[in-house]
Amino acid sequence: MLQHTFVHIPGVGPQTERSLWRQGIVTWRHALGTSCPTGFSADRWSTNCECIEQSLRSLKRRDHRYFARVLSTSDHWRAWRDFRDTIAYLDIETTGCRGSDRVTVVGIYDGSRTRSFIAGDNLNQLPEVLEQYAMLVTFNGASFDLPFLRRHFRSLHFHQLHLDLMHALRRIGLKGGLKSIERQVGIERDDDLAGLGGWDAVRLWNEYRRGNDRSLETLIRYNTADIENLEHLAEIAYEKLCVSLGVPGESRIGGDVLR
C-alpha cells in the first residue's frame, strides 16, 4: 500500500490521489514514468516527482523516520505491510488511569517473540529495546500507552510510525473496546482471561505486590493476549482499509502488484 500512496506529497490530498489512480498512475514508479498527468502543471509535477524519488530512496533504506514524518498519523497504517518485519505490538498495564499513576508491565510482541517488561525488574530496559522497531501498533496508544511511557521515561522519544488500531478499526466499522472488538471478529481468549479488564490488571498487580506471584503470572498472560491479538486485528484493519480506498492492483496482505 505504501508505494500506492501519494497523500504524503505536499499539495496532494485524497481526491487528487484517487485522480492519479484513475489515470493509471497507481505506484510511485508509474508516476516517475509519466510526463505530466491531468490536473498538474509541468513544474508542479516535476517537484512532486522529486518527493516520490525521495520516498523510493527512503523505502529502500528502510527509513521509517521519513515516513513517520511525512505521512499524517491517520495514514501511518499504509506502511504496515512494508515495515511489518520491524513492528512492535505494544500494550502497557498501570496502577490506574491518572497522570500520577505508574507503569507496571509493558508487553512487546514482534510477530514471533513476546517480551514482558516489569516494574522493579527489567522495565528500565524498555527504551533501548524500542529503538529496534520501525513501527508501533497499539490500541488507544496515542491517548494512553505512549503518553504514560513518555511520563515514565523522560528521555523516550517515539520516532516510529504508529498504528493506533482503535482509530483504524473505527474507520471500518469496528467500535468498542479491545475485548469487545476481539469478540466481534471471533478472537477467543483462555477461559481464565476472558472476563478480565483494565481494573483487573490493577488488582492483579496489587496482589503481586502483596506477595502473590501467581497474580503476576496471570497479569503477564493477560497482557500477552492483548499484544498478540493486535497482530490479527492489524491484518483486518489493513485489508479493509485497502479495500475501502479502492487501490488498483493492490493485493493487500500478500503484497503490492507493481504493474
Steps between C-alpha positions, in 0.01 A plus 500: 500500500780740578621516138146583390496799735516859377331690784836560671605723210442872571180619334365149432188400693270198480307628196816573303641162596188327367525707182855372448385141549219548247759621248698181545765655725466232763852483647797726548677338204199567280518864608867530411424357155227757429579837345216702651156371605175692472461758773869581538724761345837382373684683777276365774529145370878530482506607865268215596723251320792618710297411810412162351865427426582585862226263613645215294848566638364515855312172461810331356697623805217387730488856633186483711569843651444660159158340461405571862572863424339547158187285549217629712448284808169380359691360199779321686305176450601511133856404599393195703582234240829654390630524858327199654832322558600778742169557681446501875145424608495679834275522803556628852346437839493766770392563856210713372398754237617823664810684394657425839455124458793277412582251225510145635536266199579564134463228239660497156423245228690512170305234314706210631630590845327647805692692765372631833652795685409520868536789745766424758662243272588582137270791408799734472615299193191598300628821330804323358287211374247734336779657295512179294153548353378706206129488581291474815152349496274571796135525596427852626873548535498859376290605798611251765804277452743743336426799727543276805833375371617854423427601859678193636806531274577869462765436236276278285418649160273301270646526150307198371202478275196438718186309411235560767252224427218655699471775239580280199237242599237769553553605138389153387203485737651305791429702815535444871783392725768249407326201661169588335660525156680170552163335560351671194766346274500159670817520709473294817710513815577231756209458742682650797590811296173550314330709766799711604526872428713801582404523866573131545851577379531756781367246753739230382796734532399596853464132593847435360644786705350337808692181420279302260729396213218318324320831456800634307497190281132560421565870433778417256279247320223760481739757354644243259152421367448871437812547291488171310137562399596843367679336209183334372303822546768691308464255210124557498535877516762512225304275267173685539654847483669403173167379365323818612751711308454293186865496402549341155746211496526471878503141619484595864684279748668297229679802357468778250464429132737747335375499147 
